């Protein structure tokens, strides 16, 4: 039974169907709202990384004690919020360019979507697990995170490369599609090697640069997705 037939039967029963209640329109609105999610996600990540660098007192208290501060809780909470929104944001960014991106763009979206789902777990751990471990096993937590647990090390080794590769592929697909400004996609691609090769030590100047570039790129892509006509979300 088609949507039109269902609507006609509903009207015959004396029920009014809201103009925005049709499935196709609801999906279009969901995808378009993902563009707003992209802007919020990107800005939340930028603010989080600025706090990580300038506000969280790693140098004054040390990494273990810094996990108990309000500044750390706000910073890590913003990162978790940002990564969760990124799942929705990717849909909002991909929607308007889905046809232009073709098969390559579809698989790039799939890879980065699953990679993002995996790093949500790490962001959740930063909020809830890291402070707990710092409290119950401070001596162990003073070492490198990769030395604390082989399982934790394996999880990080699997999730971050998949996310990084996915984000690069998604950036390449965005450039090929030509729907958004090329500079935003290039910024997205460049953010991954910058994150990889700069000093990852929390609280240093170099640590937030790559992730801030990624945040700016996501926010910019969300902005340009919003500037497109609503009907183009399904094209």
C-alpha positions in Angstrom: 0.0 0.0 0.0 1.4 3.4 -1.0 1.8 6.4 1.2 -0.9 8.2 -0.9 -3.4 5.4 -0.4 -2.7 5.3 3.3 -3.2 9.1 3.5 -6.5 8.9 1.6 -7.8 6.1 3.8 -6.9 8.1 6.9 -8.7 11.2 5.6 -11.8 9.1 4.8 -11.9 8.0 8.5 -12.0 11.7 9.4 -8.4 12.0 10.6 -6.2 14.9 9.5 -2.6 14.0 8.5 -0.1 16.7 9.5 1.9 18.1 6.5 5.2 17.0 8.0 4.1 13.5 9.0 4.9 11.7 5.8 7.9 9.3 6.1 9.9 10.9 3.3 9.5 14.4 4.7 10.4 13.2 8.2 13.5 11.6 6.9 14.4 14.7 5.0 14.0 16.8 8.2 16.1 14.3 10.2 18.9 14.5 7.6 18.7 18.3 7.5 18.8 18.5 11.3 22.1 16.5 11.1 23.7 19.6 9.6 22.9 21.5 12.8 24.3 18.5 14.7 27.5 18.9 12.7 27.9 22.5 13.6 27.3 21.8 17.3 29.5 18.8 17.3 32.4 20.6 15.7 32.2 23.6 18.0 31.8 21.4 21.1 35.0 19.6 20.1 36.9 22.8 19.6 35.8 24.2 23.0 36.7 20.8 24.6 40.2 20.8 23.2 40.8 24.4 24.1 39.9 23.6 27.7 42.1 20.5 27.5 45.0 22.7 26.6 44.3 25.9 28.6 42.1 25.0 31.6 42.6 21.4 32.7 45.5 21.6 35.2 47.7 18.8 34.0 51.0 20.6 34.6 50.0 21.8 38.1 48.4 18.7 39.5 49.7 15.9 37.2 47.6 13.8 35.0 46.2 11.5 37.7 44.9 14.3 39.9 43.7 16.3 37.0 41.1 13.6 36.3 39.3 14.6 39.5 38.9 18.3 38.6 35.7 20.0 37.3 37.6 21.3 34.3 38.4 17.8 33.2 34.8 16.6 33.6 33.5 19.4 31.5 36.2 19.0 28.8 35.8 15.2 28.5 32.0 15.6 28.7 32.0 18.0 25.8 34.1 15.5 23.8 31.7 12.7 24.5 28.8 14.9 23.5 30.7 15.9 20.3 31.4 12.4 19.2 27.9 11.2 19.9 26.5 14.1 17.8 29.1 13.3 15.0 27.1 10.1 14.2 24.1 12.2 13.4 26.3 14.9 11.8 27.8 12.5 9.3 24.3 11.7 8.1 23.5 15.4 7.7 26.7 16.0 5.8 26.4 12.9 3.6 22.7 13.3 2.7 23.0 16.3 0.3 26.0 14.7 -1.5 24.9 11.1 -1.5 24.2 10.9 -5.2 27.1 12.9 -6.3 29.5 10.9 -4.1 28.5 7.6 -5.7 29.5 4.2 -4.5 32.9 5.3 -3.2 31.2 8.0 -1.1 28.7 5.4 0.3 31.5 3.1 1.5 33.5 6.0 2.8 30.4 7.0 4.8 30.0 3.5 6.1 33.6 3.2 7.2 33.7 6.6 9.0 30.3 5.9 10.6 31.4 2.6 12.2 34.8 4.2 13.1 32.9 7.0 14.9 30.8 4.4 16.7 33.9 2.8 18.0 35.5 5.9 19.3 32.4 6.9 21.1 33.4 4.1 23.5 36.8 5.8 24.1 35.1 9.2 24.7 32.8 7.5 27.2 35.8 5.9 28.9 37.5 9.4 29.2 34.4 10.6 31.1 33.7 7.6 33.4 36.5 5.0 33.2 39.7 7.1 33.4 38.8 9.0 36.6 37.7 5.7 38.2 41.0 4.0 37.3 42.9 7.0 38.5 41.2 6.7 41.9 41.4 2.9 42.4 44.8 2.3 40.8 46.7 5.6 40.7 50.1 3.9 40.4 49.1 1.9 37.4 47.4 4.9 35.8 50.6 7.0 36.1 52.1 4.9 33.2 51.2 5.2 29.5 47.6 4.3 28.7 48.8 1.7 26.2 50.6 -0.1 29.1 47.7 -0.3 31.5 45.9 -3.1 29.8 46.6 -5.2 26.7 42.8 -5.3 25.9 42.6 -1.5 26.2 45.6 -1.2 24.0 44.0 -3.5 21.4 40.8 -1.6 21.4 42.5 1.7 20.8 44.7 0.2 18.1 41.6 -1.0 16.2 39.2 1.9 16.7 41.4 5.0 16.0 42.9 3.8 12.7 39.5 2.8 11.4 38.1 6.2 12.3 41.1 8.0 10.8 41.0 6.1 7.6 37.2 6.6 7.4 37.5 10.3 7.9 40.2 10.6 5.2 38.1 8.5 2.8 35.0 10.6 3.6 37.0 13.8 2.9 38.2 12.4 -0.4 34.7 11.5 -1.4 33.5 15.0 -0.4 36.1 16.5 -2.7 35.1 14.2 -5.6 31.4 15.0 -5.1 32.0 18.7 -5.4 28.9 19.6 -3.3 30.8 21.4 -0.5 33.8 23.8 -0.6 37.0 21.9 -1.3 38.9 23.6 1.6 36.6 22.1 4.2 37.1 18.6 2.9 40.9 19.2 2.7 40.9 20.4 6.4 39.1 17.2 7.4 41.7 15.1 5.6 44.7 17.1 7.0 43.4 16.8 10.6 44.2 13.1 10.8 47.9 13.2 10.0 48.3 16.3 12.2 46.7 14.4 15.1 48.9 11.4 14.5 52.2 13.1 14.2 52.0 15.9 16.8 52.7 15.4 20.4 49.6 13.6 21.9 50.5 14.4 25.5 47.4 15.9 27.2 47.7 19.6 28.2 50.4 20.4 25.6 50.0 23.0 22.8 50.3 20.4 20.0 47.8 17.9 21.3 44.6 19.8 20.4 45.6 21.1 17.0 44.5 18.1 14.9 41.2 17.6 16.6 40.4 21.3 16.5 41.0 21.2 12.7 38.7 18.3 12.5 36.1 20.1 14.6 36.3 23.3 12.4 35.9 21.1 9.3 32.8 19.3 10.6 31.2 22.6 11.7 31.9 24.1 8.3 30.5 21.2 6.4 27.4 21.4 8.5 27.1 25.1 7.8 27.3 24.6 4.1 24.8 21.7 4.3 22.3 24.0 5.9 22.7 26.6 3.1 21.5 24.1 0.6 17.8 23.9 -0.3 15.9 21.4 1.8 14.8 19.5 -1.3 18.5 18.9 -2.2 18.9 16.6 0.9 17.2 13.8 -1.1 19.1 14.5 -4.3 
